[in-house]
Amino acid sequence: MKRNDDVALLAPSVVLLAGATSLGLGGVTQSLSKHRGLGIEDPINMVGFILLAVGGWTFSATFLKRNRKDD
């Protein structure tokens, strides 16, 4: 992965953006819902946290792999 490092870093960045968007939509769902307190936003927030964790882990792994000096 010499030339494709930037593209490989772009994919986890998109996953991180999707996770942040999902968390934002969970907040919007909570604030705009007619029936607050039903927990409708909980699955949305769970998906957001999972996407943030997976995106952060893959971004870190790709970044550390990219900065290895044995290329």
Stockholm file with secondary structure:
# STOCKHOLM 1.0

chainA/1-71         MKRNDDVALLAPSVVLLAGATSLGLGGVTQSLSKHRGLGIEDPINMVGFILLAVGGWTFSATFLKRNRKDD
#=GR chainA/1-71 SS CCSSHHHHHHHHHHHHHHHHHHHHHHHHHHHHCSSTTSCTHHHHHHHHHHHHHHHHHHHHHHHHHHTCSCC
#=GC SS_cons        CCSSHHHHHHHHHHHHHHHHHHHHHHHHHHHHCSSTTSCTHHHHHHHHHHHHHHHHHHHHHHHHHHTCSCC
//
